[in-house]
């Protein structure tokens, strides 16, 4: 089992979509709201908003919910202002964590995240204490749907992608941050379906965990991921069966 990053994180969330649909919708709405607040409500002119809307549609979010979130962000409807926060910390066995949050109450969020790290990990770290162990990358997941790897590779290589990996049911494309939107557009223009696309923190090196240590790391990851203000969680854990 791979570490908590890249498509493994997205796929894991999709597997519990039915049980957590409301929570996932909340996270997607927050991202749409922040994207529209920062870059405007025009989907065609705001790449971050377009990405957030595409991901919301992939999760089968009703279009009315998406439209309402955009209008709240642009002031057409009354809405909440969200702050973007990132926390770094260490879990069991020295596993590094990056936690991205969107919140309307910074004090509540930092208290909740600190509590989880104190109770189930080794505490929060200073800014930069963990981030240097990760690279910021674009990750695009495509359903195979009978496509050949060579066909996908030709499309993404020409657009500037870094790598292509083949999973059981998906192709996983890795890009730099600068090339992410260009590669995503090339895939769309080629008529290929995108299951999920996002910018993620990818560990440069992983730490192997197994047995009891694996269970402890998994528990911290799950509790962070379930927190209302947490958008994304990344770690450098490499889980061994």
N, C-alpha and C positions, 0 to 999 in steps of 0.2 A: 504493500500500500504506500503510495507516494506521500510526500509531505503535504501540509495544508497550504497549497498554493495552486496557481494556474487553474486548469479546468477541473481538477479534483474538487476544489472548493465549490465551483459553480454546480457541478454535477451532484455533489453531495446535497446542496440546497434544493435542487430540483427533485430529488428523491423523496423529500419530505414536504413537497409543495402543498399537497392536499391538507396536511395537518397545520401548516404554518402560512397558509395563503394570506391571511390578514396581516401578519407580521411582515411578510415579504412585500406586500403591496405598500405598507407604510414606509418601508425603506426605499422603495422605488419612487414613491411620491416625494419623499424628502429630496432625493437626488434630482428629480425633475424640477422641483421648486428652486433649489440652489442653482442649478444650471441656468434656468430661465432668469433668475434674479441677477446673476453675474453677467450673462451674455445676451439677455433679451429673449423675448418669447417667439422669435422667428426660427422655426426648426431648421430651415434651409440655411440660415446664416449663423447658426450656433451649433458647432459640431458636438459639444458636450451635451446640449439639450437633445440633439438628434439621436445620439447614442443612448441617452436615458430613456427617451420615448421608444426607441426600437426594442430595448430590453424589457420595458413595461409591456409592450405589445406581445413579445415572446412569452411573457408570463400570463398572457390572456387578461391583462387589466382592461376594464371597460374604457372606451374612448372618452366618455364623459368624465371619468376620474382624472385622466391625463389632461384634458382641456381645463378642468377646474384648477388643477395644481399649477398650470402655467398662468392662468388668470390671477391666481392669488399672488404669484411671484411678481407679476408685472403691475400689480396694483388695481386691476380691474375688479377683483374681489378682495375682501378682507382676509388676511392670512397671517401666518406665523413666520418670523425671521429665524432661520437656522444658521448656526455657526459650524464651520468645518474644523474638527480637531483631530489630532493624531497622537496616540500614546505609544510608548515603547516600554517593553518590560521583559522579564525573564520568568519562565515557567519551571516546572519540575525538570530535573536533569540538565539544567542550564539551557533549555530550549528558548530561543528568542522569539518574541511576539511583536507584531505591529498591529495596532488596533485603530481603525479609521472610524470616526464618529460624525454624525450630524445631529445637532441638539439645539433646543431653544433655552437650555439651562445648563451653562458650563459647570457650575458648582455641583449640580446633581450628577452630571455625567462623570466628572473626575472622581467624585466620591464612590460611585458605583464601580468604576473600572479599578480604582485603587483597592477597594474592598475585595474584589475577585482575585486580584493578583496577590494580595496579602494572605488571603485564606487558602488559595489553591495553587499559588506559584511562589516566586521568590521576590516579588515586589516590582513596582514601577521603576523604570530607569530614567535618567536624564535625557533630554532631547539629543538625538544623535548617538546614543549609547548602543542602539540596535540597528538603526537604519543603514549603517555602513555595511552590514552583512547582507543587504538585499540590493537588487537592481530594480528600477522601475521599468516595467515592460508592458506592451500591449499584448493581450491574449484574445484570440478569436477562435471560437469553437464552431465547427461545421459538421452537420450530420453527414455520414458517408453517402447514403442514398445511392449506392451503386457506382459512385465516382472512384476513379483510380488516383493513386497518390501522385503519379507523374503529371496528371492533368491539373491537379490543384497546385502542385509545386511550380509548374510553369507560370501560372497566373500570379501567384504571390511573389515569386522571385523577381519577376519583371517589375512588380510594384514596390520592391524594396524590403520585403520581409526578411527576418533573420533566420527563421527555422520552421520546420514542419515536422510534427510528430503524429504518428498514427496510433490511435487507441482502438478499443474493440468496436465502438460504434461511431467514433468521431475522429475528425482531423483537428489537430490543435496547432494553430499558427501563432508564432511569436514574432513580435516586431519591436523596434525601438519606439519610444514615445513620439518622436518626430515623424516616423513613417506610419504610425498606427492608422490615422484617418485615410491616408492614401491607399494603404493595403485594404482596409475595410471597404472603401468605395470600389476598388478594383474587383473585389469578390462579389459585391452587390451587382456591379455592372455586368459581370459574367453570368448573372442569373442564378447564382448559388445561394442557398439558404444559410443564414447565420443563426446559430442557436443562441449564442451569447458572445458579446464583445465587451472588453473592459480593460482599463489600466490597472495593473496589479503589482504588488511587491513580490519579487521572486528571489528566493534565497540563493546566494552565491554558492554556499556549501551547506549540507544538511547534517543533522545530528541523528544518529540511529537510536531509536527507542523501542523497547519491546516489553512484554509482560506488564508488571505493575506500573512501571514508569510510563508505558504507553497509555494505560488507562487514565493515569493522572493528567497527562498532557491533553488527552482527548476530552476529559471532563472540563478542564479550564477553557479549552477552545469552545466547547459547546455552550458553556455558561456565558462566555463573552459574546458569542454569536447570537445568543438569545436575548441579550440586553436590548432594551427598546432603542437606545441612542446609538448603538453600534451598527455601522453599515457593513464593514468588512473586517475580517480577521485573517492574518497571515502568520505563519510560523516556519521555522527551518527544521521541523521534525520530519524524520524519515521513519515511518512505522514499518516494523518487521513483523511478519506473520509468525 
